[in-house]
């Protein structure tokens, strides 16, 4: 008996190790090129649905799909409505694992584990390591399932297991809650469904209780999504709420239909499963497919109201609003002549954040610096990626020159954003109020002048910015000498203030580079 329990635990451990390996290896494959492909492939709702099925089949985890999509939606690569279609249909793709679990693949699985494991052990085909690792993980999943099935064959003859099977047969509601509890703990519906098939195959669950257990997985997904999203905000929480609600609705619908059929005898899901196959395992897989098709149907049916309702439930965060490009969509690459103007608009959004940093230095900011910085970094990366894609397009030499010039400008803005952040953080924690106020107000004045010059692109405004950012080394040295430590107690504050003056000089120098760039770009436009 103890040997059988040990074998079952070993099989369960190998199964979950394989599931974790699939997600980990596939996450390494989902780089920027994959995300760009995903963005282009979902332009049409039908293609978005088919892609969702494919991604769900490969990842075997709607949570992994949700993780990929949340970043894409937050950064503007994918509209929320299209992401909801992909998530809804991804659940259908996860049934691939369950159908394979219902088939005897003992020999092929041994070959898959052996060959892929040896390839990784001898470091062959290093370029394809994540893909081969994913194949090995898939093999481990089915190897673990095979071990659990063999254990249940022996356990099914015991009296205690027979009594447990009788209990679930008389109390199918307990089987429903078993499914909900199992999915609440295990973060994969397909894994829970595969385990349910092994329980049914081994005699612990009859056909009807096993189907009720599968229906309970929908409610368990909602419970897991609720707990997981409690620490989330914005777009990730919206996707988690949507996933939970569609799964719960589908689970309750399937459970209700099963209950009605059993009580009334009217042919519904059980009859449909019996007509599909004579194999108990395949009927379980078919029922899991019904559950996931129901999830997709309910999800797509609610698309008309879902985006607005989710936005009210979990509004996008300030970071997400800033990180999402407003003007640089993929379609903009088809009209490269307008690209510099669109890039300018996005860069203006980036510069408009900098006065908020200074508000933090004054102690009056309403937003967290780290959140603003994360959004600014994401937006800056989006601008950089767009410019890199644009330079790879067949464009005129004059436009290529401007694009390269905009890349230099973006580098200046990236450095400026980081330095203003450091400046604000330094003055926010240390220093004399008088000197801090002088530095903050001086930099704020120059920043506002830079914003005016960028908006107007007027020669007078640009030259004013050039004048304001002239060499200020002598003035800064006088400020440093004025604030010397009067006693050892304030040495750290004075050191921080001196560091702030260095950052101030660096910011002024970067703003001067920006002014000189504007002067150069104005000449290019007139040429």
C-alpha positions as CSV (number, residue, x, y, z in Angstrom):
1,X,0.0,0.0,0.0
2,X,2.8,2.5,1.0
3,X,4.7,1.6,-2.2
4,X,1.6,2.4,-4.3
5,X,1.2,5.8,-2.5
6,X,4.9,6.5,-3.0
7,X,4.6,5.7,-6.7
8,X,1.5,7.9,-7.1
9,X,3.3,10.8,-5.4
10,X,6.3,10.3,-7.6
11,X,4.1,10.3,-10.7
12,X,2.3,13.4,-9.5
13,X,5.6,15.2,-8.9
14,X,6.9,14.3,-12.4
15,X,3.6,15.4,-13.9
16,X,3.8,18.9,-12.2
17,X,7.5,19.2,-13.0
18,X,6.7,18.7,-16.6
19,X,3.8,21.3,-16.5
20,X,6.1,23.8,-14.9
21,X,8.8,23.0,-17.5
22,X,6.4,23.6,-20.4
23,X,5.6,27.1,-19.2
24,X,9.2,28.0,-18.3
25,X,10.7,26.9,-21.7
26,X,7.9,28.5,-23.7
27,X,8.3,31.7,-21.8
28,X,11.9,31.9,-23.1
29,X,10.6,31.6,-26.7
30,X,8.1,34.5,-26.3
31,X,10.4,37.3,-27.1
32,X,9.7,40.6,-28.8
33,X,9.6,39.1,-32.3
34,X,7.0,36.5,-31.1
35,X,4.9,39.3,-29.5
36,X,5.1,41.4,-32.7
37,X,3.9,38.3,-34.7
38,X,1.1,37.8,-32.2
39,X,0.1,41.4,-32.6
40,X,-0.1,41.2,-36.4
41,X,-1.8,37.8,-36.4
42,X,-4.7,39.0,-34.3
43,X,-5.9,41.9,-36.6
44,X,-8.9,39.8,-37.5
45,X,-11.3,38.3,-34.8
46,X,-11.3,34.9,-36.6
47,X,-7.6,34.7,-36.7
48,X,-7.4,35.9,-33.1
49,X,-9.6,33.0,-32.1
50,X,-7.6,30.4,-34.1
51,X,-4.4,31.8,-32.7
52,X,-5.8,31.6,-29.2
53,X,-6.6,27.9,-29.7
54,X,-3.0,27.3,-31.1
55,X,-1.3,29.1,-28.2
56,X,-3.5,27.4,-25.7
57,X,-2.6,24.0,-27.2
58,X,1.1,24.8,-27.1
59,X,1.3,26.4,-23.6
60,X,-1.4,24.2,-22.0
61,X,-2.1,27.1,-19.6
62,X,-4.5,30.0,-20.0
63,X,-2.6,31.7,-17.2
64,X,0.6,31.7,-19.3
65,X,-1.4,33.1,-22.3
66,X,-2.8,35.8,-20.0
67,X,0.7,36.7,-18.8
68,X,1.9,37.2,-22.4
69,X,-1.2,39.2,-23.4
70,X,-1.3,41.5,-20.3
71,X,2.1,43.0,-21.2
72,X,1.1,43.4,-24.8
73,X,-2.2,45.2,-23.9
74,X,-0.5,47.4,-21.4
75,X,2.1,48.5,-23.9
76,X,-0.4,49.1,-26.7
77,X,0.7,46.2,-28.9
78,X,-2.7,44.6,-28.7
79,X,-6.2,46.0,-28.1
80,X,-8.0,44.7,-25.1
81,X,-11.0,43.3,-27.1
82,X,-8.7,41.2,-29.3
83,X,-6.8,39.9,-26.2
84,X,-10.1,38.8,-24.7
85,X,-10.9,36.8,-27.8
86,X,-7.4,35.1,-27.6
87,X,-7.9,34.2,-23.9
88,X,-11.5,32.9,-24.5
89,X,-10.3,30.6,-27.3
90,X,-7.1,29.6,-25.6
91,X,-9.1,27.4,-23.2
92,X,-10.2,25.2,-26.2
93,X,-6.5,24.7,-27.1
94,X,-5.8,23.3,-23.6
95,X,-8.0,20.3,-24.3
96,X,-5.2,18.9,-26.5
97,X,-3.4,17.6,-23.4
98,X,-6.6,16.0,-22.0
99,X,-7.3,14.2,-25.3
100,X,-3.7,12.9,-25.4
101,X,-4.0,11.8,-21.8
102,X,-7.0,9.7,-22.8
103,X,-4.9,7.7,-25.3
104,X,-2.4,5.0,-24.5
105,X,1.0,6.6,-25.5
106,X,3.3,4.7,-23.2
107,X,5.9,3.7,-25.8
108,X,6.1,7.0,-27.7
109,X,6.3,8.9,-24.4
110,X,9.3,6.8,-23.3
111,X,11.1,7.6,-26.6
112,X,10.2,11.3,-26.3
113,X,11.6,11.6,-22.8
114,X,14.7,9.5,-23.6
115,X,15.7,11.3,-26.8
116,X,15.0,14.9,-25.7
117,X,16.7,14.2,-22.3
118,X,19.8,12.9,-24.0
119,X,19.9,15.9,-26.4
120,X,19.8,18.3,-23.5
121,X,22.3,16.2,-21.5
122,X,24.9,16.2,-24.3
123,X,24.1,19.9,-25.1
124,X,23.2,19.2,-28.7
125,X,21.3,21.7,-30.9
126,X,21.9,24.5,-28.3
127,X,20.1,26.9,-30.5
128,X,16.9,25.0,-30.0
129,X,17.3,24.3,-26.3
130,X,14.0,26.0,-25.1
131,X,12.0,24.0,-27.7
132,X,13.7,20.7,-26.8
133,X,13.2,21.5,-23.1
134,X,9.5,22.0,-23.8
135,X,9.4,18.6,-25.5
136,X,11.1,16.9,-22.6
137,X,8.6,18.6,-20.2
138,X,5.7,17.3,-22.3
139,X,7.1,13.9,-22.1
140,X,7.4,14.2,-18.3
141,X,3.8,15.2,-18.1
142,X,2.5,12.1,-19.8
143,X,5.1,9.9,-18.1
144,X,3.7,11.1,-14.7
145,X,0.2,10.5,-15.9
146,X,1.1,7.0,-17.0
147,X,2.6,6.3,-13.5
148,X,-0.6,7.5,-11.8
149,X,-2.8,5.4,-14.0
150,X,-0.8,2.2,-13.2
151,X,-1.1,3.0,-9.5
152,X,-4.9,3.4,-9.7
153,X,-5.2,0.1,-11.4
154,X,-3.9,-1.6,-8.3
155,X,-5.7,0.7,-5.9
156,X,-9.1,0.2,-7.5
157,X,-9.3,-3.2,-6.0
158,X,-9.1,-1.9,-2.4
159,X,-12.2,-1.7,-0.3
160,X,-11.6,1.9,0.8
161,X,-11.3,3.2,-2.8
162,X,-14.5,1.4,-3.7
163,X,-16.3,3.1,-0.8
164,X,-15.0,6.5,-1.9
165,X,-16.2,5.9,-5.4
166,X,-19.7,5.0,-4.0
167,X,-19.7,8.2,-2.0
168,X,-19.0,10.4,-5.0
169,X,-21.6,8.5,-7.0
170,X,-24.3,9.3,-4.5
171,X,-23.1,12.8,-3.8
172,X,-22.1,14.3,-7.2
173,X,-22.1,17.8,-5.6
174,X,-19.1,16.7,-3.6
175,X,-17.4,15.7,-6.9
176,X,-18.2,19.2,-8.2
177,X,-16.6,20.8,-5.2
178,X,-13.6,18.4,-5.5
179,X,-13.0,19.9,-9.0
180,X,-13.4,23.5,-7.7
181,X,-11.0,22.8,-4.9
182,X,-8.4,21.0,-7.1
183,X,-8.4,23.9,-9.6
184,X,-8.1,26.5,-6.8
185,X,-4.8,24.8,-5.8
186,X,-3.4,23.7,-9.1
187,X,-2.9,26.5,-11.6
188,X,-3.8,24.6,-14.7
189,X,-7.3,23.4,-15.7
190,X,-5.9,20.9,-18.3
191,X,-3.6,19.4,-15.5
192,X,-6.7,19.0,-13.2
193,X,-8.7,17.5,-16.1
194,X,-5.9,15.0,-16.8
195,X,-5.7,14.0,-13.1
196,X,-9.5,13.6,-13.1
197,X,-9.3,11.2,-16.0
198,X,-6.7,9.1,-14.1
199,X,-9.1,9.1,-11.1
200,X,-12.0,7.9,-13.2
201,X,-9.8,5.4,-15.0
202,X,-8.7,4.0,-11.7
203,X,-12.2,3.6,-10.4
204,X,-12.2,6.4,-7.7
205,X,-14.7,8.4,-9.7
206,X,-17.6,7.1,-11.8
207,X,-18.5,8.6,-15.1
208,X,-21.1,11.1,-13.9
209,X,-19.1,12.3,-10.8
210,X,-16.0,12.7,-13.0
211,X,-18.0,14.9,-15.4
212,X,-19.2,17.0,-12.4
213,X,-15.6,17.3,-11.3
214,X,-14.7,18.7,-14.7
215,X,-17.5,21.2,-14.4
216,X,-16.2,22.2,-11.0
217,X,-12.9,23.2,-12.6
218,X,-14.7,26.3,-14.0
219,X,-15.6,27.6,-10.6
220,X,-12.1,26.7,-9.3
221,X,-10.6,28.8,-12.0
222,X,-12.7,31.8,-10.9
223,X,-11.6,31.3,-7.2
224,X,-8.0,31.1,-8.2
225,X,-8.3,34.1,-10.5
226,X,-9.9,36.1,-7.7
227,X,-7.1,35.4,-5.2
228,X,-4.3,35.9,-7.8
229,X,-5.7,39.2,-9.0
230,X,-6.1,40.6,-5.5
231,X,-2.5,42.1,-5.8
232,X,-2.9,43.1,-9.4
233,X,-4.0,46.4,-10.9
234,X,-5.1,47.7,-14.2
235,X,-4.9,45.5,-17.4
236,X,-3.6,42.2,-15.7
237,X,-6.5,42.3,-13.2
238,X,-9.0,43.0,-16.0
239,X,-7.8,39.8,-17.9
240,X,-7.9,37.8,-14.7
241,X,-11.4,38.9,-13.8
242,X,-12.6,38.1,-17.3
243,X,-11.0,34.7,-17.3
244,X,-12.5,33.9,-13.9
245,X,-16.0,35.0,-14.7
246,X,-16.2,33.2,-18.1
247,X,-14.9,30.0,-16.6
248,X,-17.3,30.2,-13.6
249,X,-20.3,30.8,-15.9
250,X,-19.3,27.9,-18.2
251,X,-18.8,25.5,-15.2
252,X,-22.2,26.3,-13.7
253,X,-23.9,25.9,-17.1
254,X,-22.3,22.5,-17.7
255,X,-23.1,21.3,-14.2
256,X,-26.7,22.4,-14.5
257,X,-27.1,20.6,-17.8
258,X,-25.6,17.4,-16.3
259,X,-27.9,17.7,-13.3
260,X,-31.0,18.3,-15.4
261,X,-30.2,15.3,-17.6
262,X,-29.7,13.0,-14.6
263,X,-32.9,14.1,-12.9
264,X,-35.2,14.3,-16.0
265,X,-33.6,11.7,-18.2
266,X,-33.7,14.2,-21.1
267,X,-30.8,13.5,-23.4
268,X,-28.2,16.2,-23.1
269,X,-24.4,16.1,-22.4
270,X,-24.2,12.5,-21.1
271,X,-26.0,11.2,-24.2
272,X,-23.7,13.3,-26.4
273,X,-20.6,11.9,-24.8
274,X,-21.9,8.3,-25.1
275,X,-22.5,8.7,-28.8
276,X,-19.0,10.1,-29.4
277,X,-17.0,7.2,-27.9
278,X,-17.3,4.0,-26.0
279,X,-14.1,4.8,-24.1
280,X,-14.6,6.3,-20.6
281,X,-11.4,8.4,-20.9
282,X,-12.4,9.8,-24.3
283,X,-15.9,10.6,-23.0
284,X,-14.2,12.6,-20.2
285,X,-12.0,14.4,-22.7
286,X,-15.1,15.2,-24.8
287,X,-16.8,16.6,-21.7
288,X,-13.8,18.8,-21.0
289,X,-14.0,20.1,-24.6
290,X,-17.6,21.0,-24.1
291,X,-16.7,23.0,-21.0
292,X,-14.0,24.9,-22.8
293,X,-16.1,25.6,-25.9
294,X,-18.7,26.9,-23.5
295,X,-16.1,29.2,-22.0
296,X,-15.2,30.5,-25.5
297,X,-18.8,31.1,-26.5
298,X,-19.6,32.9,-23.2
299,X,-16.5,35.0,-23.5
300,X,-17.0,36.0,-27.1
301,X,-20.7,36.7,-26.5
302,X,-19.8,39.2,-23.8
303,X,-17.2,41.1,-25.8
304,X,-19.7,43.9,-26.5
305,X,-19.8,44.9,-22.8
306,X,-16.6,43.4,-21.4
307,X,-14.1,46.2,-22.2
308,X,-16.1,49.0,-20.6
309,X,-17.2,46.9,-17.6
310,X,-13.7,45.7,-16.9
311,X,-12.3,49.3,-17.2
312,X,-14.7,50.3,-14.4
313,X,-13.8,47.2,-12.3
314,X,-10.1,47.8,-12.6
315,X,-9.1,51.1,-14.3
316,X,-5.8,51.2,-16.1
317,X,-3.0,52.4,-13.9
318,X,-1.0,55.6,-14.5
319,X,1.9,53.5,-15.5
320,X,-0.1,51.6,-18.1
321,X,-1.6,54.7,-19.6
322,X,1.8,56.2,-20.0
323,X,3.4,53.0,-21.3
324,X,0.8,52.5,-24.0
325,X,1.8,54.4,-27.2
326,X,-1.1,56.5,-28.5
327,X,0.2,57.3,-32.0
328,X,2.8,54.6,-32.9
329,X,0.7,51.7,-34.1
330,X,2.0,49.0,-36.5
331,X,-0.1,50.6,-39.3
332,X,2.1,53.8,-39.0
333,X,5.0,51.9,-40.7
334,X,2.9,51.8,-43.9
335,X,3.1,55.7,-44.1
336,X,6.7,56.4,-43.1
337,X,6.4,60.0,-44.2
338,X,4.2,60.9,-41.2
339,X,6.4,58.8,-38.8
340,X,8.6,61.7,-37.5
341,X,5.5,63.7,-36.5
342,X,4.0,60.7,-34.7
343,X,7.3,60.0,-32.9
344,X,7.4,63.7,-31.8
345,X,3.9,63.3,-30.3
346,X,5.0,60.3,-28.3
347,X,8.2,62.0,-27.2
348,X,6.2,64.9,-26.0
349,X,4.3,62.6,-23.8
350,X,7.6,61.3,-22.4
351,X,8.9,64.8,-21.6
352,X,5.6,65.9,-20.0
353,X,6.3,63.4,-17.3
354,X,9.4,65.2,-16.1
355,X,7.6,68.1,-14.3
356,X,5.8,65.4,-12.3
357,X,9.2,64.2,-11.0
358,X,9.9,67.7,-9.8
359,X,6.6,67.8,-8.0
360,X,7.8,64.7,-6.1
361,X,11.0,66.7,-5.2
362,X,8.7,69.5,-3.8
363,X,6.8,66.9,-1.8
364,X,3.5,67.6,-3.6
365,X,3.4,64.8,-6.2
366,X,0.2,62.8,-6.4
367,X,1.8,59.9,-8.2
368,X,4.6,57.4,-7.3
369,X,7.9,58.1,-9.0
370,X,8.6,54.4,-9.6
371,X,5.3,53.8,-11.4
372,X,5.9,56.9,-13.6
373,X,9.4,55.8,-14.3
374,X,8.3,52.3,-15.3
375,X,5.7,53.7,-17.7
376,X,8.3,56.1,-19.1
377,X,10.8,53.3,-19.7
378,X,8.2,51.2,-21.4
379,X,7.1,54.1,-23.7
380,X,10.7,54.9,-24.5
381,X,11.4,51.3,-25.4
382,X,8.3,51.4,-27.7
383,X,9.5,54.5,-29.4
384,X,13.0,53.0,-29.9
385,X,11.5,49.8,-31.3
386,X,9.4,51.7,-33.7
387,X,12.3,53.8,-35.0
388,X,14.4,50.6,-35.4
389,X,11.5,49.0,-37.5
390,X,11.2,52.2,-39.5
391,X,14.9,52.4,-40.4
392,X,14.5,48.8,-41.8
393,X,11.8,49.9,-44.2
394,X,12.5,51.0,-47.8
395,X,12.4,54.8,-47.2
396,X,14.0,57.8,-48.9
397,X,17.5,58.8,-47.9
398,X,16.3,62.2,-46.5
399,X,13.7,60.5,-44.3
400,X,16.3,57.9,-43.2
401,X,18.6,60.8,-42.1
402,X,15.7,62.3,-40.0
403,X,14.9,58.9,-38.5
404,X,18.6,58.5,-37.4
405,X,18.4,62.0,-36.0
406,X,15.3,61.0,-34.0
407,X,17.1,58.0,-32.6
408,X,19.8,60.4,-31.3
409,X,17.0,62.5,-29.8
410,X,15.5,59.5,-28.1
411,X,18.8,58.6,-26.5
412,X,19.0,62.1,-25.1
413,X,15.5,61.8,-23.7
414,X,16.2,58.4,-22.2
415,X,19.2,59.8,-20.3
416,X,17.3,63.0,-19.4
417,X,14.4,61.0,-17.9
418,X,16.8,58.9,-15.8
419,X,18.7,61.9,-14.5
420,X,15.7,64.0,-13.6
421,X,14.4,60.9,-11.7
422,X,17.7,60.7,-9.8
423,X,17.6,64.4,-9.2
424,X,14.0,64.3,-7.8
425,X,14.8,61.2,-5.6
426,X,17.9,62.8,-4.2
427,X,16.2,66.1,-3.2
428,X,13.1,64.2,-2.0
429,X,15.2,62.5,0.7
430,X,17.9,65.0,1.7
431,X,19.0,68.5,1.9
432,X,18.3,72.1,2.7
433,X,14.9,73.4,1.7
434,X,16.3,76.6,0.4
435,X,18.9,75.1,-2.0
436,X,16.5,72.3,-3.0
437,X,13.8,74.9,-3.9
438,X,16.4,76.9,-6.0
439,X,17.5,73.8,-7.9
440,X,14.0,72.5,-8.5
441,X,12.5,75.9,-9.7
442,X,15.5,76.5,-12.0
443,X,15.2,73.1,-13.6
444,X,11.4,73.4,-13.8
445,X,11.8,76.7,-15.7
446,X,14.2,75.2,-18.2
447,X,12.0,72.1,-18.7
448,X,8.9,74.3,-19.4
449,X,11.0,76.3,-21.9
450,X,12.0,73.0,-23.6
451,X,8.4,71.9,-23.8
452,X,7.3,75.3,-25.3
453,X,10.2,75.0,-27.9
454,X,9.2,71.4,-28.8
455,X,5.5,72.4,-29.2
456,X,6.1,75.5,-31.3
457,X,9.3,74.5,-33.2
458,X,9.9,78.2,-33.3
459,X,13.4,79.6,-33.8
460,X,13.0,82.2,-31.0
461,X,11.9,79.5,-28.5
462,X,14.7,77.2,-29.5
463,X,17.3,80.0,-29.1
464,X,15.9,80.9,-25.7
465,X,16.4,77.3,-24.6
466,X,20.0,77.4,-26.0
467,X,20.7,80.5,-24.0
468,X,19.2,79.1,-20.8
469,X,21.3,76.0,-21.0
470,X,24.5,77.8,-21.5
471,X,27.5,76.9,-19.3
472,X,26.4,77.2,-15.7
473,X,29.5,75.7,-14.1
474,X,30.5,78.9,-12.2
475,X,27.1,79.4,-10.7
476,X,26.9,75.8,-9.5
477,X,30.3,76.1,-7.9
478,X,29.2,79.2,-6.0
479,X,26.1,77.3,-4.8
480,X,28.3,74.4,-3.6
481,X,30.6,76.7,-1.7
482,X,27.6,78.5,-0.1
483,X,26.3,75.3,1.5
484,X,29.2,73.9,3.4
485,X,28.7,71.6,6.4
486,X,28.6,73.6,9.6
487,X,28.9,70.4,11.7
488,X,29.4,66.7,11.1
489,X,25.7,65.9,11.8
490,X,24.6,67.4,8.5
491,X,27.5,66.1,6.3
492,X,25.3,63.5,4.6
493,X,22.7,66.1,3.7
494,X,25.3,68.4,2.2
495,X,26.9,65.5,0.3
496,X,23.4,64.7,-1.2
497,X,22.9,68.3,-2.1
498,X,26.3,68.5,-3.9
499,X,25.3,65.3,-5.7
500,X,22.0,67.0,-6.7
501,X,23.9,70.0,-8.1
502,X,25.9,67.6,-10.2
503,X,22.7,66.0,-11.5
504,X,21.3,69.5,-12.1
505,X,24.3,70.3,-14.3
506,X,23.9,67.0,-16.2
507,X,20.2,67.7,-16.8
508,X,21.0,71.2,-18.1
509,X,23.6,69.7,-20.4
510,X,21.1,67.1,-21.7
511,X,18.5,69.8,-22.3
512,X,21.1,71.8,-24.2
513,X,21.7,68.7,-26.4
514,X,18.0,68.6,-27.0
515,X,18.0,72.3,-27.9
516,X,20.8,71.8,-30.4
517,X,19.0,68.8,-31.9
518,X,15.9,71.0,-32.4
519,X,18.0,73.7,-34.1
520,X,19.4,71.0,-36.4
521,X,16.0,69.4,-37.1
522,X,14.6,72.8,-38.0
523,X,17.3,73.3,-40.6
524,X,16.6,69.8,-42.0
525,X,12.9,70.6,-42.3
526,X,13.7,73.8,-44.2
527,X,16.2,72.2,-46.5
